[in-house]
Structures are given as structure tokens and as C-alpha cells.
Amino acid sequence: MIGGSIMTSRLSAFLFTISPLALLAAAPAAGQTAPAPAPTPEAAAPVTDPSPAPDSTIVVTGTRRTDRTVAESPVPVDIIGSDQLTSSGLGETNKILNNLVPSFNFPQPSIADGTDAVRPASLRGLSPDQVLVLVNGKRRHVAALLNINGTIGRGSAAVDLNNIPGLAIDRIEVLRDGAASQYGSDAIAGVINVRLKRASSGGKAQASFGKYITTLDGVANVTGLVLTGGQPSLDPTDNRYLAVTSNGERKVRDGELWTIGANIGIPIMADGFINLTAEYRDRGLTNRQGFDIRPNYVRPTSTTFDPREVSFNRINFRYGDAKTEDFGFFANAGLPLGGAELYAFGSYNKRDGESAANWRQQSNGVTGAGGANRDYSTITPSTTPTAANFTALTPDGYLPLIQTDYEDYSATGGVRGEIAGWKADGSIQYGKNTFDYTIANTINASLGASSPRVFDAGGIGYGQLVANLDFSRELNAGFAKPLSVAVGAEFRREDFQIRPGEPASYAAGPLYIAPILNSNAASCTAAGGVLSGTTCTFPGRAAAPRSQGFGGFPASAKRDVDRNNVSAYLELDTDPLPGWTTTVAARFERYSDFGEQVTGKFATRFEITPGFALRGAISNGFRAPSLQQQYFTTVSTNFISGVAVDILTLGVGDPVAQRLGARALKPEKSTNLSIGATANPLRGLTVTVDAYQIKLKDRIVLTENLGASGNTPTDNLARSLINDTSIGAARFFINGLDTTTRGVDVVGTYRLGIGPSRWSLTAAYNYNKTEIDRRIVDLGPLAAAQNIVLFGRVEGIRFEKGQPRDKIVLSADGRLDMFGLTARTTRYGKVVSPNTANPISNPTSLTDYGPDDIFLSPKWITDLEVRVSPVKAIELALGANNLFDVYPDRLPFGPRPAAVGGVYPVTQAFLPYSNFSPFGFNGRFLYGRVSFNF
């Protein structure tokens, strides 16, 4: 699949994307001499220097004025220039932002289904869908994917910033403050505004290659099994594993990354432009697995092992980055015409990915139910599975591969001008994202030996249509500066689809027979089962249904839903007195599915003396429940304490969810407070300090896996209401939490010259803490269960402590003649990685730590790049990300400390690092890059 479909779809996507741009090129010649239109904030901001002075840059995010600088902003705004985005070997915008913005977090989980291919990022420790992303000031559509596995961002659908190549970006403005009253739903943690290049001439071509050259910290390089008389033996300290020999730590060379891209500006008529960017990226997989030293095969006897254990390849997982192949195209254009400006921008992205699920051992299904590699057709329905009657479907086991076909496009067209003294901007935009699954190298064990090995598991899609009309003007109201008045309206339509997979991908075949409740001996015998109490069971027909690794979307999950909303806003901005800046905004929104919302904001800045000012803001906001959260339905396999459990994710309107007590989702509501100070004590030095508080009510979260924990009253009632014995548990979305997030951002930048060299120094710090104020229980039938837990201990720790409590970024960027250097070191604070084992002394606690919870210690990650320009047009660079090859703490395995007792989860021996690591776990990456400017 990788590489097979990208080239065939590029031409049609290219034509679709540039179709609005072609209208500009075809405009009449009269436009060549027409006067330039009155600027709007997005149009007025000039093409920026790649490294603009931090305090004098005009910003367009958080205000609709056309003359507001970073230093004058009443709310904190980070400016990230194009050089910072392209001077890296990482190749992904999210990874680069993670290194540059202290309050930005981008963990890189693995074995997380579709999340391996589209990884979410967060701002200020909140959910990925609580930050709004704009491109050229226009709302960007989110990805269709809903993150539902145990990762940061669980339950969210967010914008994929990795779609936007760094070569296309003029700069990124990160507004670190609530702005729902200015931009609408989602702008709770802040706003990320990506501004595309507007150059009408010149360009840049760039190619880079890199790979990981690393040694896995704490992971033994296994050289073989301990043999006695030709037979393996079990580890005497933990008999879940084989005894092995080793030599040092495992070394890896993988993850080759090729990136080739180009940006070019082309003039249109006298004053117009079209700026084009294309990028191709080919990323090889990384694998940070330790050796899987569990016995893989069914044992012939209790004292012997299958001889294949000796030669079995124990690097049998894929634990790291997915293999991906990306093509991206962006276009941005503008043309003055008849006193106005026509503009358009668009994009097309294609990504083919391949990741893996968990390894299915050859012995999977040797005893018990849910066998993923046993051929149940060789025994009768009433026969109890044993090692003696085991027949494998595959000789060695298998690794299911999740292949994803990701396609994304967007097109925006509009006109700016002046009407009766008002600056006007009208635009229309449509964006679409689709995500299709193919599951390969797998089986549906309930179909037996006739099962396909490759399945079309279906797909999902999300689309967004947005129409905007904005007006602004400046009025002389007797203040120190003119009063800026901005009003506007927006119409938005969203749609979401689920395409079912082929029947074999979700079928419960003939080798799975569900238990019959309320049976008797005669009827059970006639059915070929075994009576247990009043339940007729079929131990010889207990094969795992659905395609292993990722079960297809069933026919019942088919969805094609939509909604719309209309909104209107008013924003006033002025300086009432010299040195005193104020912004007031209000917004009204009406959604077709849940009603109305009104939000407001007041922000102010007061310059006490030249070079020192205080600033602050108060606002309320909201986030509408996404269509994905309301309607997404699927079955996925989660490994809970090392045991595979099929979990049904339900839309809130699904009949099963209704039986479990689901309610219609309400919007999340926020109250944001911030207070800060800015200082320019020396020429070239800017320091900002901003403290913030974000209170969120009715946060939308995914419930616990109801039914998965065992035989508690909640679990038993949940399973009876699910009424499908092939499903181990169910979950759905609820308005389940009230939380408070508090923190502080400190940013200092200093530009100076040392002799003939020029330097830009930055030091930034973020402290962030989220606390759960209330767990909300508002359900139907489940309310009768004792000790009900809808949002439990593990998810609570994930919310409160699953992201770094603090983060420090220190960087230096220098230039001397033809030479350049960038050095950066980032400290990621402590993170708690929770596991499912309950606290020993207080098993029902929702806040205590369990014996398997891991405290990931703070780590410093250092990046270094050196550059040389032998001639003006060419730049050569060599660099290292994670120069010192730092890893997160290795997860413990084997017996726990004697004072605690028991053993750690079996998977921690060979999946050695936590998915909660805020900087991933790939190790050192070395790269080279060549750039050509023209």
C-alpha cells in the first residue's frame, strides 16, 4: 500500500486545489492598474523577515487591528519564523513546535491504531481539540480520526498540523489565551494561526536525509536462550519469561527520513502573486521494542519446549514511529483588482501509513476463550480447549498491520476591499479529511482456516464548509488612538461519515457461538453446548471474532450526519489613554444540534513606564461536542493488564449506549483569567511573564471501559446491558468532568551582536497544573450499580499528571559570515504514566497511585545544527536532534519490590518505554540538509 496510491491521485488533487487560483490568473487586464485595496489584518501584515524582531512584529492573531505589535498585545502571542521551522531535521511541524513552545506538548505514542499515523498535540495541558487552528486567519478543519486509545488526547479529534510543510509557512502565531469570543468554538487553550508565504518572486528548494542512530537505554541486547540439554528454561525470577543471555544494550539504526520540497513565488499581473509549495516525505518505521522473551509456542509437555523457541525472531513487534509516505501541496494567491483584492489558498495532502498492532503468539487460544490463533474447527463445540488438542491457524503467530489511507484537501476563496468606509472581507472555504483502514497480515479466527488475510476495515470522513463576512473600520472617538470596530458573521456546516468495512472484518463467524442465557440441560445438549448453571456455553466455539488488530466498522456503524451553526461577533479595540490598550469582544453562536452560546472577552494592557507594562484578560468560552464524539462507533482490541479485551465504542445515540444511560452531549464551557507583565529593560531584550487560570465545566470525556475490570456490580450490569458476549466492554462519551488548569509562562528573548556575529537567545519556561474539581455521574440504568466509576483512577491521572508539570526551552541562534549555528536544549518535567493495577492499600481510590504506576523523571533533550553557505544561494546543514541520545526511564519488569509483591505487567519486558513520554522514545536522530535559494 505504501507508495502505491500517492502518485495516481496527485494530478486530480492538484487541479482541484488550484481551481480558485485559476480564476485569479484569468482576471481582466484592467486589474493591472487598479489601486490596491484597503488592507485587512491578514492582508496588511507584511511578508516577514525570517527572524523578525520579537517586540516589533505586527500580529494579526488576538486582534483585528492592523497595527498591533507583539509588544503592544494585551495577551501573550509567540511568533515562530520560517527559519525556525525549516532549520530542523524533524520534518514534522508538531515536533518542531514541541521543541519551540514551552506550553505545547506532542507525545508520540505507538501501538495506538490510527493515532500512530495522526498524532494529536496539546496546548497548556488541555485537550487537543481545545485549541483552534487557523490558516491565514481562517478556521482549519479537523481530522476525521477520533483518538480513542490510552494516549494523551484520548477522546479528541484535532487538526493535523503535520499537513502543513514548513516551506509553505511565513510564520506561526501562537495565541496563549482563550479567544472563543473572537473566533468561536474550540479556542479555549489558545489559537494557532499559520500564515502562508505571500512572496511573488524567488523561492527555495530543500532536500534532507536523516536516520536514527541510537542505543536503547536499559534494553538488553539478547544473544540467545539459556539451554540445558538443548532445551530452553524459564527465568527463575519470573517464570513468564525464558532465561536468556545478553551482551550490552540493543543498538538500532532505522527511521530513515527523506524530505524533498520546494517553494516558489510567481507574479500575477502587476501586483498579484501566487505562492506554491510542494513537499514529499518518506519516513521509515522505527522500532524500540525489547526482545520478546516469553515462550511463543505451545509447550509439547510441562517439561519441554517447542524446538522453534531457539530460533524464533524475538523482535516481533513494531514499537515506534509508523512507516509513512506523505505528499503535500499548498498554494496561496492574491490579486488586486478594481480597488479590491481577490485571494485564494488551498492545500492537498496524501499520507499512506503502516503501523502494527500487538503480536499474536502462536499459542494464542491454547486454553480459554477468545483465541486469536487456534483453529476451533478441529474440536467440537462442547470440547474444552487444551494444549493437547491445539491446532494453530498460523505456524508462528502473526503481527497485524494497520495500513491507513489518509487524504486531506481544502480550498478557500474570497475578496477584500472597502465598502462605504468599512474594510470588508468575504470568503468561503471547504475542507475534507478521509481516513480509510486496511488490515493486513491478520485473520478473523472465527472464520477459521478460510479467513482472509487482508481486510478492508472501512473508513471515516469529516468535512467542513465555512463562509465568513467581516467588516472593520477605525473611528475617531476622542481616545488616544482611534477606536477599531470589527463586526462579522459566520456560517459553518460540518459533516461526518463512517463507511463500514467488508463483512469479514467485523463478522462473528461459525467458530464463535455466543452463550445462551436461561437455558436448560435438554436444550443445551441439543445445541451441542455445555450447561453451566442456567447458561449454555460452547468452549469449543470461542474463537476471537473480527479481524485481529483492528475490527472493521460494522454495517450498524454506518453514519452520514451533519450540523450547522451561525454566529456573529463584535470587537472593539482602542487606547483610551496613552499607554493603555483595551480590547472588548462578544460573540453569539447557534448550533442546530444543541442550541445557543454567548461568549465575551475583555483584555487590557497598561504601560506603567516606557519598556514596562502590565496586561491581563478575562473571558468565557466553549467547545461544541464534535460530530465524532456524538456518532463514532467501532470495536477495538485493547490490552488491559496484558489481556486482550474487545471494547465497543458507541455514539451517544446508539441504542446500546442509551441502555447504558448515555445522554445528549452538552458543550464544554470555560472561564479564562490571565495576568502578566512585559518588560524591555535593555535594547534587544524582551521578557514576558503571564499567569493563567482556565476553569472548564462539563468536559467531554470517554467513559471507563465498562465491563472490562472483572466481576464488580458495575461490570456485571454493563455486560448484561451490552448483551453481546463477544464484546468485553463498552464506552461512550459523557460530560464527565469539571477541571481547573493553572500555570505560568515566562519568555525571554535577547538579540545582540558579538563582534561581527549576530545572535538570538531565548529562554522560556512553562508551569502547568490541571486538577479535577468534580466527577459528574448522570446516567440511567448504571446508576443502580454500586461504587460506579465512569471516569476512573487511570484516566484521572492521565488528565492531571500525564503531561509535563513544567518545561524549559533554552536556545541560541547565531550567524557569522557564511556560518550559522542553532543550539537548543529542552527540559521536560516529571510525568506520571498510570497503569491499571489498583492501589494496594486503598483499591477503590481514584487518586492514589497503584503499584505499576511509573514516575517518569525530568529529562534534558539537546538539539544542535551547524550551517554553512559556500555561496549566497546554497546552504548546507548538519544536525542532531536529541544529540546525547536520551530516553525516558525504562519501564520496570519482572517481580515488583518485595515490600509490594506481585509482578509488573508482562509487556513491560519488551515494550520498554511509556507512551506518555513527552518527547517520544526514538533516541538520537542525525541528518543533513541542502537548501537552494533563488
N, C-alpha and C positions, 0 to 999 in steps of 0.2 A: 504493500500500500504506500510506503514512504517513497516519494518521488514519482509515483505513478499518475497522480491526478493534477498536480500543480500546473504543469505546462499547458495542459489541454484547456484549462479554464481561464488562463490569463488574458487572452485576447478579448473574449467577450466581456470580462470584468473591467478591463481597461476602457473599452468603449462605453460601457455603462457609466463608469465613474466620471469620464471626462465629457459626457454629453452636455451638461450645463456649461462647461467651459467652452465648448464649441460655439455656443451662442454668442459668447463674448468675442471670439475671433471673427465671427461673421457680422459684427456690428457695423453700421454705416460709417463711411469715411468722415462724416461730419463730426464724429466724436473726437477726431484728432485735435481739433482746435477748441473744443468746448472747455469752459472754465472748470477747475477742479471743484468737486462738491465740498460742502461743509463737512468737516470731519466728525465722526462719532468716536467714542473712546477706543474701540478696536482699530478703527482706521487711522486715528490721529497718532497713536503711539508709533514712533519711528522704527525703522529697521534698526535693531540694536547692535551695538558693539558686542562681540562675543563675551567680553568681560567688562560689563558696564560698571561704573562707579556705584557702589551699593546704595548710597544715600540719595543720589540724584536721578535715578532711573524713574521714568514715568510708568506708573502702574495702572492697569485697567480692571483689575480684579478687586472687588470690595467697594468700588465706587463707579459712578458713571460720569464723573468729571473727566476732562481731557488734559488736566494739568497737575494731577496729583502725583507727587513723588513718593518713593518708599519712605523717606524720612518724615514726610508730612502725613502719612497714613495713620488714622486713628486705631487701626487694627494691624496685627503683625502679618507681613507678607514676605515670603522668601522668593528671591529671584535666582533662577538657575539658568546660566547662559549656555549657548550651543556648544562652546568649547568644553565645558564641564561634562556635557552629555556624550560627546564624541571622543573624549580623551580617556577611554577605558576599554578594557578588553572583554567586559562582561556581556555586551551585546544585547542586553535587555533593559528597557527603561526602568522597570520596577527595581531591579537590582542596583542600578545606578542611584536612584532616588534613596534607596535604603542606606547607601553609603554617604549621602549628602545631607539628608534632612533628619535631624535627631528624633522628631516625633513620628517619623514614618517607619513602618515595620513590614518586612517582607520575608516571612519564613518560607522555606522551600520544602514542603512535605513530600513524601514518597509513599507508594502503595496506597493511593487515595483516589482511585478511579479517575474520573475526568479532571479532578483537581491537579493531577500530575501535569496536565497539559495547559490548564488555565489557572494559575495560582493567584489567590487574592492577596491584596495588601491593605494595610490599615493606617489610619492617622489618629494620633492621640489615644491609642489603645482601644478605640471603638471598633464597631463592625465595619468591614469593607464597604458595605452598602450605605454607610452613614457619612460618606464623603462624596461630594458631587464633582464630576469631571466635565470640564468644558473644553471644546476645541474652537479657537478663535471666538471665545465668548459664547458659544452655542452648546447646549446640553448634548453630551455624547451618550449614545445608547449603551446599555449594559450587555454583558454576555448572556447567552441563554442558559449557561450552566449554573446550577444551584449546588453549592458546596454542602454536602450532607454528611461527610465522614468526619472523623475525630480530629479535625485540624483547626487552626486559628481561622476564624471566619465561617465556622460551621453555621449553615442555615442562610447564607447570604448569596446574592447574585450581584456581581460588581463589574465595573468597566475594566477591560483588559488593556492596561496602558502599554503592555509589550507589543501591541499592534502598531504603535507609533514609532517609527525609526528615528533615532537621534539626528540623522542628517536632515530630516524634514522640519526640525524644530528650531525656531528662532530663540525661544526661551520658554521656560515654565514658571508660572507664578503660583506659589502655594500660599493660599489664604488660610491662616491658622485661627479661624474664628467661625462661629455659627453665622450662616448667611441665608437661611431659608426665606426670610422676608424679601431678599433681593433676587434670589434665583429659584426658589421653590423647594420641593421635597428633596430630601437626602442631604442637604448642606448643613449637617449638624456638627460634625467634627471640623469641617472646613471645605474649601474649594480648591481644586487643582485645575488651572487654566493653561492649556497648551496652546501656544501661539505659533503658528506655522510661518515659515520664511516667506518674505514678500519680494525678494530681490528680482529685478527684471534682467539681470545680466550676471555672467560669471557662474561659478558653481564649484563643486567639489566631488571628486571621486575617491573612494576609500576601499581598501581591502585589508582584512586582518585574518590571522590564524592563531589559534591558541589551543592548549590542552592542559589537562590536569596532570601534574607530576607530584605525587604525594605518597606519604606513608601514613597508614591508618593508625591513629593513636590508640593504643590499648587493644588492638585487634591482632591476635596471634596469627602468624603465618604457619598454618598446619601443613606438615610434610607427610603425614601418614597416620595410620591407625596403629595402636599398640596391639601386636599379635602374639598370641600364645598358642603354640601348636598349629599355626596357620589360621587361628580363629580370633576375631576381634573380642574385646572385652568391654564391659561397661565401666564408666568413670566411677571409682569407688566413692567419690564425694557427692556425686549426683547421678543416679542410675538412669536419668532421662537421656544422657549423652553417652557416646562411645569414648573410651580412653584414646587420646591422640598424642602424637609427637609434634613438636613445633620448633621453629627456628626464627626468632626475632618477630618483627611486626610485618603485616602484609603491606606490600608496595603496589601501587596502581599507576598505570599510565592510560588514561582514557578521556572521554568527553571532548574529543576534537571539535572545535568550533570554527567554521568558516563563515565569514561575513563579507559580502561584497555589496557596495551600494554607491549611488551617485545622486547628486542634487544639481539641478541646473535651472537658471533663471532665463526666461525668454521674454523679450519685449513684445507688447501688442500695441500697434499703432504708436502714438507719440508718448503717451504716459501710462499705458497699461502694462500689465505683467502677467505671466503665468510661470509659476514655480513648481517644478516637478521633482519628485524623489522616488526612487525605486531601490529596494533592498532585498537581497536574498541571504538567508541564514540557514546553515545546515549544522545542527548540533547533534553530536553523538551522545549515546547514553553514558551515564556514569553509574558505577555500582560500588557501594560502600558496605556491602554485605561482609560479615564474617563467615567463616566456614560453618556450614550446617552439619554439626556433628551428631545429630540424632540418628538412630537407626532408621533407614529409609524403607527397608523391605520387611515383609512378613517373616518372622522367625520360623524356621522349619520345626524346631523344638525349643523347649525352655532353656536349653543349654548350648544351643548353636545359633549361628547367624547365617543369613544368606551370603554365599561367597561373593556376590556382586557388591557387598558393602565396601570391600577393599578398594575397588577401582571406581566407585561412584564419584561423580564430579560434585563436590560439596559447595561449589559456588553456583547455586541453583536458583537463587532469587535475582531480582533486579531492585536494588535499593539505592536510589539516587535520582538524577535528572532523567526524564523521559527522552527518548530519541525523537527529535522534531526536525521538520523541514518547513521553513517559512518563506513566503514571498509577500512583500508589502509594497504598495504603491500609494503615494499621496500627491495631491495636486492642490494648489492654491492660486487663485487668479483674481485680478481686479482690473476694471477698465473705466476711466472717467468718460462719461457720455452725457452730453446735454445738460450740464450742471449737476449731474448725479454720478454715482459710481455703481456700476454693476459688479457684483462679486460672486464668486463661487469657490467652493473647495469640496474635495471628496477623497475617498480612500477605498482601497480594496486590499483585503488580506486573506491569505490562504495558509493554513497550517495543517500538516499531516503529522500526527504524533503516534508514538507507540510506547506504552508503559506496560507494567506487569502487575498481576495480582499476586497473591501468596502461592507458593509452591504447594501442589497437591502430592503428597507422598504416595509411593507405590502401595503402602499398607493402609491407605485411607479407606475406611469401611470394613476393616478386618473384623471388628465387633461393633455392635450397636447400630443406631440409625444414622441416616444422613451420609452414607458412604458415597464418596466422590470418585472412587476408582475401583469399586467392586462390581463385578458382573452378577447381578442378583438373579439373572435368568437361569443360572446353574443350580439354584436351590429352590425349594417350594415356598409358597407364601408363608407357611407356618414354621419353617425351619429357622432356628436361631443361628445367626452368622457367627462363625468361629474361624480361627486360623486354619483349621484342618479343611474347611470347605470353601476357602477363599480362592476366587479366580479374579485376576486383575484385568481391567479393561485396557490399561496401557502397561508396558513392561517395567518402566522405571518411575512412573509418576509423570507429572506434567506441570508446566508453568503457563497459566492462561495469559494471553497477551491482549491488552486493551488498545485497539487501534482507533484513533479518533480522526475524523474528517471535519475540520473547522473552517468555516468560511464567514467572512465579515465584510460588509460594504456599507458605505454611507455617501450621500450626496446632498449638498447644501447650495442653494442659490438665493440671492437677494439683491436688494438695491438700497443704497444710501443716498440721501440728498437733503434738501431743505424745502419745507412747506410752510409758508406764512410765518417765517422767522423761527420755526422749530426744526431742529435736526431730526430727521426721520430715518428709520431703518426697518425695512420689512424683509422677512426671509421665510423660507420653507425648507424643511430638511427631512430626509428619511434615512434610517439606518436599520440594518438587519444583521443578525448573527445566528448561524445554524451550527449545530454540533451533533454529528452522527457517529454511532458506535459500531465497530465490527470487532467481534471477539474471536480470536484465533488460537490455535494450539490448545483447544479445550474440548470438553464434551458435556453433554447432558446425560448424566449417569442413569437417569430414569428411563432413557431410551435404549440403554444397553449398548451392545456392540454396533448397532446400526446408527448410533448417534452421529450427526455431522461433527466435523472438527472445526469448522468456521461458521459463525452465526452473524447474521445481520440483526443487531440488537435494537434497532430503531434509532430515533434521534429527537432532538428538541430544537425549537427555534424561537427567537424573540425579535420583534420589530417595533420601531418607534417612529412616529410621524410628529413633527413639531412645526408649528407656524408661529412666528413672532412678529409683533408690530410695536416698535419702540419710538418714543418722541422725547426730546430733551431740548432745553434752552437755558440760557442764563438771563436772569432778571436783576436789575438794579433795585435792591430793596433797602438801601441805606446801610448795609453792613460793610465790614472791612473788605470783603470780597463779594462779587456777585453771587446771588442765590442760584444754584443749579437745580433745576426742576426736571425730573425724569418720570415719565409715566409710560405704561405699556401693558400689553395683553399677550397672552399665550394660549394656544390650543395644542393639546397633546393627545395622541391616540397611541395606545400600546396594544400589542397582540402577542400571544404566546401559544405555541403548538407543541404537542407530543405526538410523535409518529411511532406507532407500535412496531416492534421487531417481528421477525418471522416467527411463526408459531413454535418451532422447535426451540427457540431461545428462551421461551417462558413456560413451556409445557411441563406438566407433571405427567410423565409417560407411564406406560404399563408396569414398570418396575417400581413404581411408588403407588401404594394403596393407603389411603387415609384411614386411620382408626374409625370404627363405627361406635358411636356412643349409645348407651341404653340398649345394649344387645343382650342376647341370652345364648346358652350353650348350643341349642339346636341351630339357630340361625347363623351363629358364628362358625360352627363346624361346616355348615353348608357353604359358607362363603370362603372356606379354606383358611380361616384365621385361628387365633389363639385367644381364648377369653381370659381377660384379666379384670376381675370384679364384674362390672357391667359394660366394660369396653372391649370390643373385639379388635385385636391388634394383628398386624401382619409383619412379623420381624423379618421375614424373607422378601419383603417388598418395601424396603425402606431406603431406596436409592435417593440421592440428592436430586431434586428436580431443577430445571432451568440450566442455562449454560453457566458453567462454573467460571468464577471471576467477576462476571457482571451479567446478571439475568436480564433478558430483554424486556423492554417495556411491553406489558401485556395489552391485548386488544381493549380491555376495560379502561386502560390509562389514556386512550386517545383523547386529545384535547385540541380545541381551537377556540380560544377565548380572547376577548378584548375588553378594553375600557377606554374612557376618555376623560380628560379634565380640562377645564378652562380656568384661567387665572388672570388677575390684574394687579398691578403694583403701582406704588407712588414712592419716589425717593427724593428727598431734599438734602442739599449739601451746601454748606457755606462756612465762612469765617465770620461770626457775629462781631468779633473784636480782633484786632491784630494779634496773631499768635494763637487764637482759639478756633479750632476746627470742629464742626459738628456735622453728623450725618443722621438723618431720620428716615426710616423706610417702613412701609407697611405693604402687606400682600394678602389678597383673598384668593382662595382656590376652592373649586368644586369638582369633586370626583364622582363619576357615575356609579361607583360601587360602594362608597361609604359616606359621601356627604361633603360637608364644607369644613375648611380650616382657615383661620385668620392668624397671621404672624406679624410681628413687628420687631424693630431694632432701633436702638439709639447708641451711637458711638461718638466719642469726643476725644480731642487731643488739645492740651494746653501747654504752650511753650513758656516755661517759667522764666528762663533766661536763654539767650541765644546758645544753641547747642545742647539744651536740656529740656525735655518735655515729659509730661505725664499723659497717659492715654488709658482709655477704658471703653467697655461696651457692655450692653445688656440686650438680650434678645430672647425670643422664643422661636421654636421651630418644630418641624415634624418630618416624619418619613412615612410615606404611604406603604402599606403592605404590598410587596411585589406580586405580580401575577404568578411568578414561580412559587412563592411561598403559599399562595392560595390554592394552586391547582397541581403542583408537581406530584407525580405518583410513580413509584418504582419499587423494585425489590433488589436489595444489595446484600452481599455477604460481608459481615464484619467479624473479625476475630476478637472475641472477648475473652480475656484471660487464656488465650491460646486455643479457644474453641470456636469453630465456625458457626455463626448464627445468621440465618436468613431473616432480614429485617425489612418490613414493609413500610415505606414512607408514603403518607397519604395526604391528599389535598383536604382542606378543612371541610369541604362539602361532600366528600366521599361518604357513602352510607356506613362503611365500617368506622371511619373517623367519627361520624355522628353518633354511632352506638357507643364509641369510647368516650363521647362527651365533648367533641370539638365544637367550638363556637366561631362565628364570623370574626375575622381579624379586624382590629381597630388600628388606626395609625399610632406610631410611636410619637411621643411629644417631649420636647426638650426645653430647658431653660438654661441659657448660657450667660455666664458672667466672666468678664476679664478685666484686669487692671495691670498696667505696665508703665515702663519708663523707657525713654530713648535718650542717648547721650552721644555727643560728638566732642569729646574732650580734647582731641588732637586732630590736626589735619590728616585726613585719610582714615581715621579710626571711628568706627560706629559701634555702639554697644546698645543692645535692646534686652529688656527683661520683661516678661509677660507671665503673669499668673492667671490661671483659668479654673473655672468650675463648670461642669456640664451635668445637669440633673436630667435623667431620662425616665419617663414613665411609660408603662405598658410596652416594654421592649419585646420584640417578636423573637422568639427562640424556638428551637426544635426540642420537643419533649425528650425525656429519657427513652431508652428502648424498652417500652412497656411490655413485660412478659419475658425478658431475657435473663433476669437475675436469678430465678430459681422458683421456689415454692412459697413466696410471700403472698399474702392476700391480694396485693396489687397485681402481681404477676399472674396468679391463677385467674383472677377476674378478667384481666386483659386478654389472656389466651382464650378464655371462653367467649368473649365478645368478638375477637378476631374470627373465630370459628373456621380456622384453616390450619390444620396440623402441620402442613408443610412450611408454615411461617412461624419463626421462633419468637418474633416480637413485632411491635408496630410503633410508629412515632408520627407526630404531626406537629404543626406549628400552633403556638399559643401566644397570647400576650402575657408573658410569664414573669417578667422582672421589672422592678424599679431599681435604678442604679445611680450612683454619683461618681463622677470622674473629676479628680483634682490634679493639677500639675503646674509646672512652671517651665518656661522656655527661656534660655539665655543664649544670645548670639552676639559674638563679637567679630568684626572684620577690620582688617588693617591693611592699607595699601601704602607701600613705601618703596623708595629706591635705595639700594645699597651700591654705591658706585655706579657702574654702567648697567647693573641688573635691576629688574623690576619684580617686586614680589607682592603677592596677595596672600595674607594669612587669615585663617578663620578658626575660631574656637566656638563650639556650640554644645549646649547641654540641654537635655530634657529629663524632667522627673514627672512620672505619670502614675497615678494610682486609681484604680476602679474598685468600688465597693458595692456589693449587693445590699440594697436597703430593704427589699421585700421580695419574697417569692409569692407569686399570685396563683391561687388554686381556685379555678372557676370552671368546674366540669360537671357533667351529668352522672351517668352510672358509676364512673370510677370513684366518685366522691364517697361511695359506700365502703370502699376498701379502707382497711386500717393502715395508718402510717404511710399514706400515699405520698410519693415523691415524683413530681413531674419534671423538676429541674434539679438534678441531684448534686452530689458532692463533686464528682469529677468535672461536670460542666461548670459548676460554680468556681472551682479552682481555675479552670481554663479562662473564665471571664476575668477573674480578679488578678491572677498571677501567671497566666500563660504567655504574657508578653513582658519584655524587659521593664523593670521598675524605673531604670534610668539608662541614659545613653549619652555618650560623649563623642564628639567628632572634632578632631584636630587636623587641619590641612594646611599645606603650603604649596603655592603655585608660583614658579619663578621662570624668568626669561632672561637670557644673556646672549645677545647677538643671535647666532644660529641655534643656540641650545635652549632647551626647555626642560623643566622638571616639575612633576607633581608628586607630592608625598602626602599620604593621608593615613591616619590611624583612628580606629573607631572602637570604643569600649561599649560592649553590650552588657547590660546589667543582669542580675540574677533572674532566672526564670524557674518556675515550678512546673514540672512535667508530671501530671497526675496519672495514676493507673487505677484499675477497677477494684483492687482489694480494699475492703473496708477497714477503717481504723480498728485496731485490736481492742483497745480499752473501751471504745465507745462506738460500736459498729453502725449505729444509726445517725451519727453526727454528720452534718452537712458541711462542716468547716474544718474538722480535724484532719490531719494527714494520715494516710494509710501506709502500710509497711513497704509498698512498692512505689510510692511517690518519690520522684527524683528531683533534687535541687541542683539545677544547672548553674555552675559558678560563673561569675563575670569573666569575659574574655576580651582581649585586645586583638583586633584584626588590622593588619597593616598592608597598604597598597603603595606601590611605587611605579612611576613611569618616567622614562627619560626620552627626550625627543631631540632630533637634530634636523635642520633644514639646510642641506648642502647647497641648494639653490632656492630661490624665493618660492617657487611653485610647488616644491616637493618637501614633504615631511616624513621622516622615518621615526618609528617609535618602538621601544621595547618596554615591556612592563610585567608586573606580577601583581595579581590580586591574592590577598592572604599570603604575603611574602614568606612568613615564618611557619606556614603550614599548620595553623592552629585548628583544632577540632573541639566541638563541645565535649563535655565529660562523657566518658564511656559508660554505658548503662551496665549496672552490675548484673551478674547471672550466677546460677548455682544456688547453694544454700544461703539463706539470709543469716545475719549475725545470730549467734546462739541465744542472745537475750530476746530476740524477736521470734525466732523459729520459722520453720517452713522454708519455701524456696521462692526465688524470683521467677517471673514468667519465663516459660521455656524459650520464647522467641528472642529474648534479650541476649542470648549467646551469639546469635548470628545476624540480628538486626541491631547493631551496636550503638546507634545514636538516636536521640529523640527527635521526632518531627517538630517539636516545639523550639528547637534551636533557632534563634532569631537571625543567624547568618548562614543557615544551612549546614551541610556536613560533607562538602566536596573536597576541602583541602586547598592546596596551592594550585593556582592557575597561572601559567606563563603564556605570554602572547607577543606577537609582533604585528605592526600595522604600517602600511604605507598610504599616504594621502597625497592627492594631486589637486591643487587649487588652480582654477582657470577663470 
